[in-house]
Amino acid sequence: MKFAGILGLGVLCTLFCACGNTEPGSAGSASTAVAIEQQQKTAAATPRIALVLKTLSNPFFIAIERGARRAAAQSGVVLEVRTAAQETAIEQQIAIVDELIEDKVPALVIAPSDSQRLLPVLQKAQQRGMVIINIDNPLDSARLSQLHMQAIPFVSVDNEAASYAAVKAVLAHMPALAEAALIEGMPGAENGRLRSAGARRALREHGVSKVAAMTAHWKIDEAYSVSKDLFRQHPHITLLFCANDMMALGAVRYLQESGRTEVAVIGYDAIDEAKQALRSGAMVATVDQAADEQGYQGVMLALRALKGETLPARLPVAAQVLTAELLKQRERP
């Protein structure tokens, strides 16, 4: 009985002590409140940066995201990645930026689907004080000036020079050709226009006057269909430049199915599937435009801007023409 009474007294004492620790103003609740307040201050002080991409169905943009996340982890940034369903979903990308404005995200790194149509919403973002960094596809500088917008730093390669170099490198090892073709990117995307311009310049210098061109809107399946039309209309094409690797892979599929082995296919992006096509001989070249580095530098520039630093108008990233031989050299132990 005595033992039971002592035990009961101990339980009561424990209950009263526990109740005492939860009273407002007690040391326990005060320390918890301080911890919560500190966490809130830390969260508020942590920079938030949004990365808006065209899509994640293209491995090129997955590589951009990988680079951006590397920068975020290195610098302690909270990175919010948002993407449209596909590269042609311009209105969806506009809606995403609108949502980020309403959510008061302080900085935005964007690979715009269209070089002009995104500008009004980006103007709105600037007016709300949002930092904007442009990667991959350049915004239209003339339209940006017309809207009286502040300069937006741009991170990417020289698309015109890179495609020129790729086509020149392939032509140097080809016999004279009479016909070539281009499968072009999304109309309204400045990077696609520049890639086509570089390819045309190289072909012109090589004396190729007959150049057919059609767009496949960056899409692999559309490029397959476009290739059918191109080669039906121009059966003597022996060089095909595609403004990205997804379209090049679509063209390769058509060429393999139709038994055309004499066509040299050039892509752009150096995604893993294109590298495999180089190894097999289905493609002769692609352009490695360092997608990972573009994502990394985009986030780092945004962080610098949030700290009040003056940014360069353009941060160039080096591109490399990748062939089967160069790929072997890269992969040697």
Secondary structure as UniProt FT lines:
FT   HELIX           2..21
FT   TURN            24..25
FT   HELIX           27..45
FT   STRAND          48..53
FT   HELIX           59..75
FT   STRAND          78..83
FT   TURN            87..88
FT   HELIX           90..102
FT   TURN            103..104
FT   STRAND          107..110
FT   TURN            115..118
FT   HELIX           119..127
FT   TURN            128..129
FT   STRAND          131..135
FT   HELIX           141..146
FT   TURN            147..148
FT   STRAND          154..156
FT   HELIX           159..171
FT   TURN            172..173
FT   STRAND          179..184
FT   TURN            187..188
FT   HELIX           190..205
FT   TURN            206..207
FT   STRAND          210..215
FT   TURN            217..218
FT   HELIX           220..233
FT   TURN            235..236
FT   STRAND          239..242
FT   HELIX           245..258
FT   STRAND          264..266
FT   HELIX           272..280
FT   STRAND          285..288
FT   HELIX           291..306
FT   TURN            307..308
FT   STRAND          314..316
FT   STRAND          320..322
FT   HELIX           324..331
//
